[in-house]
C-alpha cells in the first residue's frame, strides 16, 4: 500500500467518524472510522521511514589535478633561456 492508499484510509475513516450519522445494528461506524484513521497514520509513518532509508546521498565527485612535467631541451630549468 502506497502513500495514496494510506491517505484514502485516513479520509474514509474521517468521513465515517465525523460526517455520517448512520446506525447499523452490530457495527459501530465511529469505531470503524477511528480504526481506519489509525491504520492510515501507521501506513504513512511506515512509508515515510522506508522512503527515507532508500534515499542515498552521493557525495559530489572530486577532481584530481595532475601537473604535467615539462621537458626542456637546453636552457635553464625555470623556463628562462632557450
C-alpha positions, 0 to 999 in steps of 0.5 A, spaced: 500 500 500 502 506 497 502 513 500 495 514 496 492 508 499 494 510 506 491 517 505 484 514 502 484 510 509 485 516 513 479 520 509 474 514 509 475 513 516 474 521 517 468 521 513 465 515 517 467 518 524 465 525 523 460 526 517 455 520 517 450 519 522 448 512 520 446 506 525 447 499 523 445 494 528 452 490 530 457 495 527 459 501 530 461 506 524 465 511 529 469 505 531 470 503 524 472 510 522 477 511 528 480 504 526 481 506 519 484 513 521 489 509 525 491 504 520 492 510 515 497 514 520 501 507 521 501 506 513 504 513 512 509 513 518 511 506 515 512 509 508 515 515 510 521 511 514 522 506 508 522 512 503 527 515 507 532 509 508 532 508 500 534 515 499 542 515 498 546 521 498 552 521 493 557 525 495 559 530 489 565 527 485 572 530 486 577 532 481 584 530 481 589 535 478 595 532 475 601 537 473 604 535 467 612 535 467 615 539 462 621 537 458 626 542 456 631 541 451 637 546 453 636 552 457 635 553 464 630 549 468 625 555 470 623 556 463 628 562 462 633 561 456 632 557 450 
